[in-house]
Amino acid sequence: MFGQNNQNAKENRTLFRHLLSLNLLSSPGSGKTTLIERLLQDLDLITKHPDRPILAGVIVGDLATDHDAEKLRKTGTPTIQINTGNLCHLEAAGVAKAAQQLDLAALDLLIIENVGNLVCPALYDLGEDLRIVVMSVTEGEDKPLKYPATFKSADAVVISKCDIAAAVGFNRAGTMAYLSQVVPQAQVFEVSAKTGEGLGPFYGYLKQVMGSHQARAESYLLQT
Amino acid sequence: MHEVGLMQSALALAVEQTKSQGLSKIHSIDLNVGELSGVVPEALKFAFEVVSVGTLAEGAQLNLNVVHTLCYCRHCCREFYPMSWIYKCPRCQCLSSDIREGQNLELVSLEMS
């Protein structure tokens, strides 16, 4: 019954094969938009070819308003807002439609910010290369246990707002223990988009994935 | 939350199948519901009652078969059913992220006339 969405996701994967696509999932207010904003300002740090800047595009999903898109457009990045109305997640077809408004062929990086929700978005493949789950230090350490389907589907987990970890009594050891049990395959990054703390390793990871992705895309182009 | 949409697509599939065989009534629908599919069986039943009204499946029986999560341990080269959300192999205690069953939602059979 996820067949139609899975089929659409497969088509998106073909459409996105030359770029790196990210699907960001989190609870509302975990700092997805701020993290994306920072990443868009720091794109030079993830490029392998300093002479050629990375071109990014963003698709952002919210039930209502285009506040996030407005915020992200200020970084100069083309951003398409999807208003899902009452729908609690993005679906592959909606993403494909939004992507038509971007100059996809020119992009190296496509960031999809899903609707803030840790339940339904996990079930809908959007055709992304990497699924990144964001949780902030203000959330309980057992969040991965409470929303296992979402965390289990993650390629990477970003713990955000680390600059206020001490003030909010973040249980780091507990969070790390639950993450390693629930989502053993994921790389975990502790960052603060505000101070820049910990972003180096996260960017290093994106750079590495992007590099291997580009190599794959180039070899694909050579074959065809 | 998304059960209504999923039920609508299941029902569309069922109706299409029924019509393609030249039949006009659905008596029962069997669905496999994976533990990890993120779907609540009760919500699916409720959604079915709502969306089946006025269709070939109105009044049909909806049977939901829960499919447990099945993992694969790469160290033991064996499959196992995890006891909790922490997928620990009962033999070697290693954690697995290789899920083999329990993620899908499938329409498995229909009784039609």
Interface residues (C-beta under 8 A of the other chain):
Chain A: M1 F2 G3 Q4 L87 C88 H89 V119 C120 A122 L123 L145 P148 A149 K152 S180 Q181 V182 V183 P184 Q185
Chain B: M1 H2 G5 L6 S9 A10 L13 L31 L36 S37 G38 W85 I86 K88 L95 S96 S97 I99 N104 L105 E106 L107
